[in-house]
Amino acid sequence: MSEHFWFTVLGPVRAQRGSTEIELGSRQQRAVLAVLLLRENGHASLSELIEAVWGTDPPRTAGQTIRTYIHRLRKSLGPAGDAGASFIVSAGNGYALRVSPDQLDLSVFRQRVAMAEGAAGTGQHTRAVAHLRDALDLWRGEPLAGIPGTWAMSQRNRLEALHLVAVERHINVEYELGRFGEATAELFDLVAKHPLNERFREMLMFSLCKTGRQAEALAVYREVCNLLSEDLGIEPGPRLQVLHERVLRADPELLVSDIFPNPEIGPAVRESPADTAPEVSPPQAPPPLPADVPMSVSGDHELAVIDALLSADAQGATAAATGVIVVMAGVGKTTPAVHWAHRIGHRFPDGHIYLDLRGSHSSSPAMTTIEASGSILRSLGVSSPQLPADMEGRTTLYHSLLSGRRILLVLDNVRDAEQIRPLLPGTSSSLVVVTS
């Protein structure tokens, strides 16, 4: 029987064969492996690997150097199993690393979080806490530790956003079990690491209040008031202000649901005696585009112009990140945008998202940016309880989910640039089509 392989990205990038550490070479070579691991069996093009290692200023020999790194990694990793096949396979103009879900710490982390969500959804909160602890135990410090460059930094932000969502969920379930003391110690650490994060301050104040430490809860509020005023010149948000008022009057009706409004899970119920957590469905694929409508011959010129957006990508260069179609009201912009999206949709295998922002509708109010971000994140598989309350948190999570994926996003009827600026992917692998 072949030895078990184990790959990690939730800390230093490592590979093990059984109990033996595999030598992965230089930091740049580890970066190549990290890109392939984070695609989770998906394809990474040669241009993506080059950008991850050298950013926007690669050397002329970058392509050959990447091929050398791939050759060395194949040699270091050896065969993937008894069949003798390599872990790294050529795929189109790039490569893919074939690993099973139980061989990558990130995949196992996702599985355990999903099991926790399923258990909590049926009231098995003790089981949910155990699954979340197992998930969080996979983290070994800073993700992708030792990998340099802007790509690694963006991926680090993405992974840390996933980590904080799981930490928050763990605290939520601890609350449902009435374990406020256990949550308090964890929250003190989180506040120390993220002093300007109002969400962690809110949860810490709640925990202190529920354990009879009202004065300390008020001190936490005073501290964040001073920090926000000195560093950003702002006051705490409305949620924190309301909680402060309730703590001041020792509100006896302060409930977990006030801190974690969670309609999908509901109130805590008695533990189920079931031995296994229920099956959890994976995140749904983004919804399809509206039905395609045939274009008249007169629209060929407009489509040709839009096609030019991807001409560079067809030659192996980076795709344009955003294309904008601006026409007079009533002339018709949705039809060509949707028609073109259907035509080139196969180039974006990770999903297509259409969103009407109602910016040019006189009969209905325009969609707010935070509403739009929530709709897109739900399309990408984020459940409502996991949606960050603030726009900054949503933007961070959004960018992290899109990183390394090829998504086509059609934003229709946009009011102005400010409405959609936080909705732009920030990565060249996805494309946004804007109509206005």
C-alpha angles and dihedrals in degrees: 000000000000121000119257117256122213126192126189135198099155089089126353114001103255142160128203133189103204103312094335120105113227118222108237101184129223127004090256091053090049088051090058090052090047091055091051093046093050091053086064095216092330125126122265116198122225090248091054091051091049092050091049093053102038106014117215096335108059123168120255090252094052095114094052091044091054090052089051091051090050091051092051093047091051089052093047095046095043121192120349094225147332091308090066097232119148122251090228116061131182112251120182109303092344145026143273131202113220112213130152118240092254092058098062124064093215092055091047089048091054091048093052093047089050090050089051091051090051093049093047090048090062095042096260093134097157089055090045091054090051092051092048092049089051089050095049092046088068091070115097104185123285113013116243088012112192096019109122132209142054094287091058090047093053091047090048089055090049094050094044089052089055089048094052091049089055092046091052091048090051091054090047091056092045087056091051087057092048093247097141094146093057091050093049095065091049092048094052088058092047093050090050091053095041105029095168095048104112093191093063090045089053093052093045092051089050093050093049092048092050091051094051097259098123096149091054090049090055090048089055088055094048090050094052090046090057094045095049092046095048099040103033107011092236139113126240116279123264095263092056092044092052091048090050090055092049092049090050091058093039091238106209091200095063103130139183088249089062090062098033108032097191114166093169093062103029128195124338115274133190115291114268116234091220113130096214134048115244121261112272122213116229118245111287120249115256112276118267125260119263115276114288117252119205113249126228120239089256089068094060093091093054091048091049090054091051091046088061088069090073099037092098092050090052088061092051098265128120117291121241109263098214136021120191127204111194120179138153115281113272096019093102126257105160095066097057092042094052093041091053092045090056090048096054098027093108089069090065104057096169095069150293123243127192121192129177107210092188092223094143098038111110092190097059136034119261116259112257119238093245090051090050092048090052092051092050094046091051088051088055092055103267111141119226094252090056095053111112111238095225130063094237092056092047092050092051092049092045093053091046093052093049095046109115093003129109107226128166111213122189113195107190129195096010116188099206143329094273091060092062106024094101089046095064111107099230090217132094093222093075130055131215122201113197126193122192 
